[in-house]
Amino acid sequence: MRNAPSRCAFISRQAELSVLSRALEEARRRRGQIVLVGGEAGIGKTRLVQELAARGSSETATVLWGRCVQGDTAPPYWPWIQIVGSFAERCSDAGLRRVLGPAAHRLSSIVPHIGERLRLPGSPETEANRFQLSGAVHTFLQRASRRAPLLLLLEDLHWADQNSMLLLEMIAQELSGDAVLLVGTFRDSEVPLHLARTFGELARVGAIRVALSGLSAEDTRQLLGGIHGQPPPR
């Protein structure tokens, strides 16, 4: 499963980080939150959520990463597979069984090694049980967030498969009473039709949008100075 990306110097973005930090605090109070961070490629979306992840970890939140990939190389639900799988890797078999509870069997349909660890019968994913799958993922999030607040970081949503986005829509409708903050990053110049539809549905349940623009001249000077170890020429 994917680990958090390596970090570089964090320059500016204090206003945007404050929005995310407030959302995390609301999630701690069991007021589930969704924040969508958009901007062009390389603008600093990942670096911003890395800083949030560091704060969340230092404050005992459970941080789980999922990343969408370009093309058709990943299976359906790939970011959710990474999130559930990453959590499972941190648990003993007994602890995993306690957290997943009745959701274990359904989740094993997309994360097979859960079924192998807990000796569950197979349950191949089909069109007919997508709603059951969304219920299972929400049950997992609800039960896991009772141990510690959850910070879910879904990167590169512009590459997400349609199944993953439909699952996100269904889960978003159930998060309001859970200690969960879900943050998604995306390139605002690469929003396919199915993602635009999902964003519309998320707006209906109160999702917050954060738009990143370029750094100021002074921030850029600081960034270059941090990279090279000395102030850059004017």
Backbone hydrogen bonds in HBPLUS format (Angstrom, degrees):
<---DONOR---> <-ACCEPTOR-->    atom                        ^
c    i                          cat <-CA-CA->   ^        H-A-AA   ^      H-
h    n   atom  resd res      DA  || num        DHA   H-A  angle D-A-AA Bond
n    s   type  num  typ     dist DA aas  dist angle  dist       angle   num
A0017-LEU N   A0013-ARG O   2.86 MM   4  6.01 159.2  1.91 152.6 159.2     1
A0018-SER N   A0014-GLN O   2.91 MM   4  6.03 145.7  2.03 142.0 150.9     2
A0019-VAL N   A0015-ALA O   3.18 MM   4  6.53 149.5  2.28 143.7 150.8     3
A0020-LEU N   A0016-GLU O   3.16 MM   4  6.53 160.4  2.20 149.0 153.4     4
A0021-SER N   A0017-LEU O   2.82 MM   4  6.00 157.2  1.87 149.2 156.2     5
A0022-ARG N   A0018-SER O   2.92 MM   4  6.06 157.8  1.97 147.6 152.9     6
A0023-ALA N   A0019-VAL O   3.07 MM   4  6.31 153.3  2.15 142.7 150.3     7
A0024-LEU N   A0020-LEU O   2.94 MM   4  6.25 149.7  2.03 146.4 154.6     8
A0025-GLU N   A0021-SER O   2.97 MM   4  6.26 152.8  2.04 145.6 152.9     9
A0026-GLU N   A0022-ARG O   2.93 MM   4  6.22 154.6  2.00 148.5 155.2    10
A0027-ALA N   A0023-ALA O   2.95 MM   4  6.21 152.6  2.02 143.5 151.2    11
A0028-ARG N   A0024-LEU O   2.96 MM   4  6.28 147.9  2.07 144.7 153.1    12
A0029-ARG N   A0026-GLU O   3.01 MM   3  5.17 133.3  2.23  98.9 111.9    13
A0031-ARG N   A0026-GLU O   3.06 MM   5  5.36 139.9  2.23 135.5 140.8    14
A0030-ARG N   A0027-ALA O   2.89 MM   3  5.00 148.3  1.99 117.1 117.4    15
A0032-GLY N   A0176-SER O   3.21 MM 144  4.44 129.8  2.48  96.3 103.7    16
A0033-GLN N   A0180-VAL O   2.98 MM 147  6.48 155.6  2.04 154.9 162.9    17
A0182-LEU N   A0033-GLN O   2.96 MM 149  6.28 166.1  1.98 149.7 152.6    18
A0208-ILE N   A0034-ILE O   2.88 MM 174  6.28 164.7  1.91 154.9 155.6    19
A0035-VAL N   A0182-LEU O   2.91 MM 147  6.38 158.7  1.96 156.4 162.5    20
A0184-GLY N   A0035-VAL O   2.92 MM 149  6.41 156.6  1.98 157.3 165.0    21
A0036-LEU N   A0208-ILE O   2.77 MM 172  6.15 164.1  1.79 168.1 173.2    22
A0210-VAL N   A0036-LEU O   2.81 MM 174  6.06 161.3  1.85 164.4 163.0    23
A0037-VAL N   A0184-GLY O   2.73 MM 147  6.07 165.9  1.75 164.2 169.0    24
A0186-PHE N   A0037-VAL O   2.99 MM 149  6.40 145.1  2.12 158.0 158.8    25
A0038-GLY N   A0210-VAL O   2.84 MM 172  6.23 159.6  1.88 163.6 170.5    26
A0212-LEU N   A0038-GLY O   2.87 MM 174  6.18 168.2  1.88 164.2 167.4    27
A0039-GLY N   A0186-PHE O   3.26 MM 147  6.77 135.5  2.47 147.8 160.1    28
A0188-ASP N   A0039-GLY O   3.34 MM 149  5.22 143.9  2.48 103.3 112.7    29
A0043-ILE N   A0040-GLU O   3.24 MM   3  5.65 152.5  2.32 139.2 135.5    30
A0048-LEU N   A0044-GLY O   3.05 MM   4  6.16 149.6  2.15 142.6 150.0    31
A0049-VAL N   A0045-LYS O   3.13 MM   4  6.50 163.3  2.16 154.2 157.4    32
A0050-GLN N   A0046-THR O   2.87 MM   4  6.07 143.3  2.01 148.4 159.6    33
A0051-GLU N   A0047-ARG O   3.20 MM   4  6.41 153.0  2.27 141.6 146.9    34
A0052-LEU N   A0048-LEU O   3.16 MM   4  6.56 154.4  2.23 144.3 151.4    35
A0053-ALA N   A0049-VAL O   2.82 MM   4  6.01 155.1  1.89 143.4 150.5    36
A0054-ALA N   A0050-GLN O   2.90 MM   4  6.21 153.3  1.97 149.9 156.5    37
A0055-ARG N   A0051-GLU O   3.11 MM   4  6.39 157.2  2.16 145.9 151.6    38
A0056-GLY N   A0052-LEU O   2.80 MM   4  6.07 161.6  1.84 154.1 159.9    39
A0057-SER N   A0053-ALA O   2.85 MM   4  6.03 162.8  1.88 152.2 156.2    40
A0058-SER N   A0054-ALA O   3.06 MM   4  6.20 156.7  2.12 143.0 149.3    41
A0059-GLU N   A0055-ARG O   3.11 MM   4  6.29 126.4  2.41 138.9 152.4    42
A0059-GLU N   A0056-GLY O   3.10 MM   3  5.12 138.9  2.28  96.6 108.6    43
A0061-ALA N   A0056-GLY O   2.83 MM   5  5.05 158.3  1.88 154.6 147.1    44
A0060-THR N   A0057-SER O   3.14 MM   3  5.11 151.5  2.23 112.8 110.2    45
A0062-THR N   A0149-PRO O   2.77 MM  87  6.10 165.1  1.79 172.0 172.1    46
A0151-LEU N   A0062-THR O   2.82 MM  89  6.00 165.2  1.84 157.9 156.3    47
A0064-LEU N   A0151-LEU O   2.94 MM  87  6.25 165.1  1.96 160.6 163.5    48
A0153-LEU N   A0064-LEU O   2.91 MM  89  6.23 164.8  1.93 164.2 168.1    49
A0066-GLY N   A0153-LEU O   2.84 MM  87  6.11 152.8  1.92 166.4 160.1    50
A0155-GLU N   A0066-GLY O   2.87 MM  89  6.34 161.1  1.91 157.2 160.1    51
A0068-CYS N   A0155-GLU O   3.05 MM  87  6.20 175.7  2.05 154.4 155.0    52
A0080-TRP N   A0077-TYR O   2.98 MM   3  5.38 120.3  2.34 112.6 127.9    53
A0081-ILE N   A0077-TYR O   2.85 MM   4  6.06 151.6  1.93 157.0 165.6    54
A0082-GLN N   A0078-TRP O   3.04 MM   4  6.31 157.8  2.09 155.0 159.6    55
A0083-ILE N   A0079-PRO O   3.10 MM   4  6.34 155.5  2.17 140.3 146.7    56
A0084-VAL N   A0080-TRP O   2.95 MM   4  6.08 178.7  1.95 156.4 156.7    57
A0085-GLY N   A0081-ILE O   2.83 MM   4  5.75 158.1  1.88 144.5 152.1    58
A0086-SER N   A0082-GLN O   2.82 MM   4  5.79 154.4  1.89 142.4 149.3    59
A0087-PHE N   A0083-ILE O   3.13 MM   4  6.36 159.6  2.17 146.9 151.9    60
A0088-ALA N   A0084-VAL O   2.97 MM   4  6.22 159.7  2.01 149.3 155.4    61
A0089-GLU N   A0085-GLY O   3.03 MM   4  6.28 147.6  2.14 146.2 153.9    62
A0090-ARG N   A0087-PHE O   3.02 MM   3  5.43 147.0  2.13 108.9 118.6    63
A0091-CYS N   A0088-ALA O   3.11 MM   3  5.35 164.0  2.13 111.5 116.6    64
A0096-LEU N   A0092-SER O   2.80 MM   4  5.94 159.4  1.84 153.2 158.9    65
A0097-ARG N   A0093-ASP O   2.97 MM   4  6.15 157.7  2.03 145.4 151.3    66
A0098-ARG N   A0094-ALA O   3.02 MM   4  6.29 151.7  2.10 144.4 152.0    67
A0099-VAL N   A0095-GLY O   3.03 MM   4  6.28 160.9  2.07 150.8 155.2    68
A0100-LEU N   A0096-LEU O   2.92 MM   4  6.01 173.9  1.93 157.4 159.5    69
A0101-GLY N   A0097-ARG O   2.95 MM   4  5.68 152.3  2.03 136.7 145.0    70
A0103-ALA N   A0100-LEU O   2.85 MM   3  5.21 149.3  1.94 145.0 140.4    71
A0104-ALA N   A0101-GLY O   3.24 MM   3  5.89 170.2  2.25 120.9 123.8    72
A0107-LEU N   A0103-ALA O   2.97 MM   4  6.10 167.3  1.99 164.0 168.2    73
A0108-SER N   A0104-ALA O   3.01 MM   4  6.13 140.6  2.17 145.4 155.4    74
A0109-SER N   A0106-ARG O   3.05 MM   3  5.55 158.2  2.10 110.6 117.5    75
A0110-ILE N   A0107-LEU O   3.07 MM   3  5.73 154.5  2.14 116.5 122.5    76
A0111-VAL N   A0107-LEU O   2.95 MM   4  6.10 147.9  2.05 149.9 159.8    77
A0114-ILE N   A0111-VAL O   3.01 MM   3  5.89 159.2  2.05 129.2 134.8    78
A0115-GLY N   A0112-PRO O   2.97 MM   3  5.30 116.3  2.38 106.1 120.6    79
A0116-GLU N   A0112-PRO O   3.07 MM   4  6.46 152.0  2.15 148.6 157.3    80
A0117-ARG N   A0113-HIS O   2.93 MM   4  6.01 160.0  1.97 139.5 144.4    81
A0118-LEU N   A0114-ILE O   2.94 MM   4  6.09 163.7  1.96 153.6 158.1    82
A0119-ARG N   A0115-GLY O   2.77 MM   4  5.43 105.0  2.34 133.9 148.5    83
A0120-LEU N   A0115-GLY O   2.81 MM   5  4.62 159.5  1.85 132.2 139.2    84
A0119-ARG N   A0116-GLU O   3.44 MM   3  5.01 156.4  2.50  92.0  98.6    85
A0129-ASN N   A0126-THR O   3.28 MM   3  5.72 147.1  2.40 108.4 116.0    86
A0133-LEU N   A0129-ASN O   2.91 MM   4  6.20 145.8  2.03 142.8 152.8    87
A0134-SER N   A0130-ARG O   2.92 MM   4  6.28 157.0  1.97 152.1 157.1    88
A0135-GLY N   A0131-PHE O   3.03 MM   4  6.26 155.7  2.09 143.6 150.4    89
A0136-ALA N   A0132-GLN O   2.92 MM   4  6.16 145.5  2.04 141.3 151.0    90
A0136-ALA N   A0133-LEU O   3.06 MM   3  4.95 116.4  2.48  91.1 106.9    91
A0137-VAL N   A0133-LEU O   2.89 MM   4  6.22 157.8  1.94 155.2 160.5    92
A0138-HIS N   A0134-SER O   2.98 MM   4  6.17 163.6  2.00 148.2 152.9    93
A0139-THR N   A0135-GLY O   2.92 MM   4  6.07 155.6  1.98 141.9 149.1    94
A0140-PHE N   A0136-ALA O   2.94 MM   4  6.18 157.6  1.99 146.9 152.7    95
A0141-LEU N   A0137-VAL O   2.92 MM   4  6.24 163.0  1.95 153.6 157.5    96
A0142-GLN N   A0138-HIS O   2.81 MM   4  5.96 164.5  1.84 156.0 160.5    97
A0143-ARG N   A0139-THR O   2.96 MM   4  6.09 169.1  1.97 153.0 155.6    98
A0144-ALA N   A0140-PHE O   2.84 MM   4  5.89 162.2  1.87 153.0 158.9    99
A0145-SER N   A0141-LEU O   2.95 MM   4  5.90 153.0  2.02 143.2 150.0   100
A0146-ARG N   A0143-ARG O   3.28 MM   3  5.40 153.5  2.35 100.1 107.9   101
A0147-ARG N   A0144-ALA O   3.16 MM   3  5.71 149.7  2.25 111.2 118.7   102
A0150-LEU N   A0179-ALA O   2.93 MM  29  6.36 165.7  1.96 159.4 161.9   103
A0181-LEU N   A0150-LEU O   2.90 MM  31  6.26 162.2  1.93 160.7 166.2   104
A0152-LEU N   A0181-LEU O   2.84 MM  29  6.19 162.3  1.87 161.0 166.6   105
A0183-VAL N   A0152-LEU O   2.81 MM  31  6.13 170.4  1.82 172.8 174.0   106
A0154-LEU N   A0183-VAL O   2.83 MM  29  6.14 161.7  1.86 158.0 163.9   107
A0185-THR N   A0154-LEU O   2.92 MM  31  6.46 151.5  2.00 156.0 163.0   108
A0159-TRP N   A0156-ASP O   3.01 MM   3  5.83 167.7  2.02 123.0 127.0   109
A0157-LEU N   A0185-THR O   2.80 MM  28  6.04 171.5  1.80 166.2 163.5   110
A0160-ALA N   A0157-LEU O   2.97 MM   3  4.87 165.4  1.99 107.7 112.0   111
A0165-MET N   A0161-ASP O   3.25 MM   4  6.63 154.0  2.32 149.8 157.1   112
A0166-LEU N   A0162-GLN O   2.91 MM   4  6.16 158.5  1.96 153.7 159.5   113
A0167-LEU N   A0163-ASN O   2.97 MM   4  6.15 155.1  2.03 146.6 153.6   114
A0168-LEU N   A0164-SER O   2.94 MM   4  6.19 150.1  2.03 139.9 148.3   115
A0169-GLU N   A0165-MET O   2.94 MM   4  6.23 157.8  1.99 149.3 154.4   116
A0170-MET N   A0166-LEU O   3.14 MM   4  6.42 159.6  2.18 147.1 151.5   117
A0171-ILE N   A0167-LEU O   2.97 MM   4  6.16 162.9  2.00 153.7 158.6   118
A0172-ALA N   A0168-LEU O   2.87 MM   4  5.94 158.9  1.92 152.8 158.6   119
A0174-GLU N   A0171-ILE O   2.86 MM   3  5.42 162.0  1.89 119.8 126.0   120
A0178-ASP N   A0175-LEU O   2.96 MM   3  5.29 170.4  1.96 127.8 127.8   121
A0190-GLU N   A0187-ARG O   2.99 MM   3  5.41 166.7  2.01 118.0 121.8   122
A0195-LEU N   A0192-PRO O   3.08 MM   3  5.38 125.3  2.40 103.5 117.5   123
A0196-ALA N   A0192-PRO O   2.98 MM   4  6.31 157.2  2.04 156.5 163.7   124
A0197-ARG N   A0193-LEU O   3.02 MM   4  6.30 153.2  2.09 149.5 156.7   125
A0198-THR N   A0194-HIS O   3.14 MM   4  6.35 154.6  2.20 135.7 142.0   126
A0199-PHE N   A0195-LEU O   2.87 MM   4  6.17 159.2  1.91 153.8 159.1   127
A0200-GLY N   A0196-ALA O   3.06 MM   4  6.31 149.5  2.16 142.7 150.4   128
A0201-GLU N   A0197-ARG O   3.09 MM   4  6.47 152.8  2.16 148.3 155.4   129
A0202-LEU N   A0198-THR O   2.85 MM   4  6.15 155.2  1.91 153.9 161.5   130
A0203-ALA N   A0199-PHE O   2.91 MM   4  6.10 149.4  2.01 144.7 152.5   131
A0204-ARG N   A0200-GLY O   3.34 MM   4  6.61 142.6  2.49 137.2 145.8   132
A0204-ARG N   A0201-GLU O   3.18 MM   3  5.23 126.5  2.48  94.6 107.8   133
A0205-VAL N   A0202-LEU O   3.06 MM   3  5.31 139.1  2.24 101.9 113.1   134
A0207-ALA N   A0202-LEU O   3.03 MM   5  5.39 163.4  2.06 140.3 138.7   135
A0206-GLY N   A0203-ALA O   3.11 MM   3  5.12 163.0  2.14 107.5 109.2   136
A0220-THR N   A0216-SER O   2.90 MM   4  6.10 156.2  1.96 149.7 156.7   137
A0221-ARG N   A0217-ALA O   2.95 MM   4  6.19 151.0  2.04 143.2 151.1   138
A0222-GLN N   A0218-GLU O   3.02 MM   4  6.33 155.6  2.08 147.9 153.9   139
A0223-LEU N   A0219-ASP O   2.91 MM   4  6.18 156.2  1.97 148.0 154.8   140
A0224-LEU N   A0220-THR O   2.95 MM   4  6.20 166.7  1.97 155.1 157.4   141
A0225-GLY N   A0221-ARG O   2.93 MM   4  6.08 154.9  2.00 144.5 152.2   142
A0226-GLY N   A0222-GLN O   2.89 MM   4  6.13 150.7  1.98 146.6 154.1   143
A0227-ILE N   A0223-LEU O   3.04 MM   4  6.33 149.6  2.13 146.5 154.8   144
A0228-HIS N   A0224-LEU O   2.97 MM   4  6.16 164.7  2.00 154.7 157.7   145
A0229-GLY N   A0225-GLY O   2.74 MM   4  5.42 127.4  2.01 138.8 150.1   146
